[in-house]
Each structure stands twice: as C-alpha cells, then as structure tokens.
Amino acid sequence: MQGSPSTDHKKRSGDPIIDTRKPSVPSPDTESTKITPIKGGWFKKAICGIFGPERAEVHNPDSKAVGQVTEPWSVLRDIFPMDDKAVVARLHAMLAEKDAAIAALQQEIHRLSNDIQSSTKVARREHPMTPVIHVVEDGGATVQNRMGRHASVATSNVLSNIPSQRTDELCPRMINMFKAPLDFVDYLKSPRFARDILRLAKRACPIFENEPRCLFLQSPAYVFGDIHGNLEDLNFFADNIWKLGVPLTAGRFLFLGDYVDRGMSGLECIAYLLALKIQNPEKIYMLRGNHELRDVNGWEEHYGERSFLWQCRDRFGEEMGIRVWEEVNQVFDRLPLCGVIDHDVFCVHGGIPRPIPGSNNRIQDILMVPSVAGVNPPNELETFETQQVASDCLWSDPARGDQERYLDDTGFGESLRGGGAICFGQKAIDDFLEQNQLSYIVRGHEAHAEGVSISKGARVFTVFSTSKDHGQGNKAMAGCILVDFDQIQVINRSVRYKNKFVHKRNSISLAGLSGSALDLRAKLGLVVSPEHTDEGEEDFEEYEDGNDGKK
Ligand SMILES: [Mn+2]
C-alpha cells in the first residue's frame, strides 16, 4: 500500500511542520475522512480544507472554540506560522481543485442525462437482414425478388444463410381477400373461411394476452376509431395510408376498437385486422371497444342482420357460426384497454376511467385489469374494481356542455347512454392529464359526420373511421389521426372519394349478376338496396335512452 493516500496521511500526521507545497485536500476515500469527520462552522471547514482535518483536530480539539473565532487571519497566524500570501495561495489552489471537481461532476450529470434520454426516448432495436427486394409494379402491387444476385461471394453467403421466412399462406390470403373481396365471394361464404378465422383467432390470442393492458407506443403512429364492419372505409385507409402494405409503411397503427356490429362486413374486417396483427405484431395494435363484448356483439335482437353473432350464424350455419363467434370473442377478451403514445397522448375506445378508492394512478389501475377479461359479463379473475375500470375505458364519453353542472366533485357523472355508463367532464380530464403528465385524450365511440372532432378545451379528439351506419348522412367522412413526433395531423376521407366495393343493386356494374349472386354480395356488405341512404336513418343505441350519434 506504499504511496497510497492513506500511507501518506499516516506519515504526515506525525509531522508538526506544514508542507505548503502539497495541499492536503482530503480525497473522499482517504482514511482521514473516515476517522475525522469534519463538523463545525465555516472557519473550521476552511482550516480542514487547507491543512487537512488532522491539523484542525491537533491544534483545535475544541471545535466549539474554533467556530466562535471572529478574526480568522490572526487565529490562523497563531496556529500556523504562515504569511497571508501563502494562505491565500492555498485557498486559491483549493478553490481551483473544487472547481475542477464540480466541472467533472457537471460533465458526469450531462453524460448520465444523455444516457437516460437515449435509453428512454429511443429504445434499442435489432434489425435482422431481410434478403428481399420489394418491387412496385404498375398498378401498385408489390412483388418480392431475392436480394444480392450480384453480390460478392461473402455477401451472398451471408444472405443465403438467413433462414427463410415462414411461408404461411393464411395471413396473405386474408390480406388479398380484403383488397379484392369481389374476387373472393365464394371463399367468404365457405367453411374454409370459417376455419381460417378459427386459426387466426388461435394465433392472435397469445399475442394480445401478452401485451400490457396499457400499451406504451412510440410515434409515428396512426390512430383509427370505430370500424364497425365497414370494409369500404377500411379499404380507403389501406389504399392510402399503408398503400404498399403494413410491413413497408413506417410507424405504428393503433385501432381503438369497435371492429364488428352495425356494418355488414364484420367478419371480413376482423379477419383482415387479425391477419395484419399476426403478421406485424410490433406495428399493428388493437384496443378493445364496447362492441368487443359478448353482451353487445351477441345482441341479435337489437342489431338484427347487423349483429356480429347474426352474421356468424348466417354465414357459417348454427354450429360453426357460434363457434366462430365464441373464438373471436376469446380474442376480444384479451385485447388491451388503452395505449399511450410518446408518454403524451392517451388513446382509448370510450374514455378515462373513474379513480379507484385507495389508488392514485389510473394507468396502474388499467394495468391491473386481468389480461383475460370478459368485462360484460365478467369472469372469475375480475374484481368489482377491475370491471369498473375496464367498463369505463370501453363505454365512457366526454360530458356535453349541459352535462358539466351535474357532475360530481371528481368531474364524473352519469352518461346519457344509461346502464351504468359514465361521462367525464373538464375537471376529470384536467386531473387525469395532470396526474399522468399527458397532453391529449384520443378516443372513438361517438359518430361524427366530420370524421374527427375535437372538444373539451382542445384536449379530447374523437376519431371515427367509418362513415356509414350511424345516421350521419351521406356527407359523413371517415377519419384517422397521425401522431408524428411533435405533430398531430387529421386525415379524412372526402365524400367525393370514389367507392370501389359497395354498389347499389341497380347499378350498371352489377347488371350481369343473378338475383342470388346479388343477395350473396348484399350479405357480405358489398351490395346495398337502391334506396339505401344513411340520411336520417334510425340510429341504434346500446342502452335504452335514445341519443343520436352515440354508438
Ligand atoms: Mn363504441
């Protein structure tokens, strides 16, 4: 240990003569600091700083006396035979050393905060090589070619050693079906489509079950509201937002729920979305809406042929239909309840949940909901609290202006929907955003002719991604939101955008088809009656109170 700081110190402490050439500022790990902790006033600290703590203790065993001294220079001269200049020089040296230590610490703080930023803002990802080139053909279709035909031997060896990707046709089949449903009319009515949906459901269940009930996502992210079995509008987004397909489009796609009921193509929409999820589990995210509940999507008496259960039974027959309905509902039981983009934008189907007594963190409350939950009706894993949190996420609405004065002191009140559904007012919104350091709430659940609407002091976006079946008239638009770094953009489908799939029964394009072929297409949602109009159409309401626009 020769030459170490502690050895030096032992030598010096036996020597009464002060060595002015070597300031003995104690380093944090010397023995002296361990043995003689510095206490007392500024004067004693200064002496300790200049001469080392052992000197202060040797010459001034009574620290109280030192602390009371009012003339430091004279006392210093009494204690140590040094002139003023030497003391000032020592003080300067000490200050320089402290400044250097502070600068080093500031640099360390800077380095650590950079570390924190880089690890929280941009998570490290891996980028395994895909030995494929996507070639965009005339008309927009993409074809895959092998990469590296002209590469060096070494590069070719690397590329050819990459294990080939799974050649499962299930998801590509669904995606092709969705792009051109009129070419798949027979398939869509066949038991094979039913079996394919069962396979999709089986593969989707563990993916959703393993996701947290609150997803934490990074932008860019597109957010979509209610789909409600509207193949036409979902195709509009596919053709414009992910034109080359989801794998070739940057960013994430977050769907806020309500995939089935009300529209005629619930099976096509959910099959397509599940295929996208299975194919792109880190890009496609799906939340649960109130229609992803057995009590709602099994309500045939209310929704008739626009009920998801009715469509399953009608398409595949009693036994297979109910099996498909149940297996898809098993997937719904596992859907997450909300998502937060960039730790700033809260996304949910209905709205924010009421606080749970004894808890002060709503995101934690949501994360506590079991990863398999029936909600309506609940399963044995669910408590009253988790059922309430999940129900609120799925069902609630922002309070309308005239409802604000009927809310309780937490800012929540009864919804016009009735049946235990709640609404949240300005105070509830402000508290929730403040407590979780969030800026906006993005939700679906309420139809708007303008696609995306904004309310509650510009804190709440309501996004609706189907323009039909909600009594919003023939001028209604479907919309979505893009959260892109520091910007939020709204993208709507114009009413003038040309419809590709859904035709009136008497249109020229269908002239060659027989009556039964037309009926079949009508059941898939691809043909509507000539007098079909969304204008003033009666709007259904889940709960007994009638309320236009609620879905
Ligand atoms: Mn809804």
Residues whose N, C-alpha, C, O or C-beta is under 5 A from the ligand:
A	BS01	MN	D258 G289 N290 L394 H445 K551
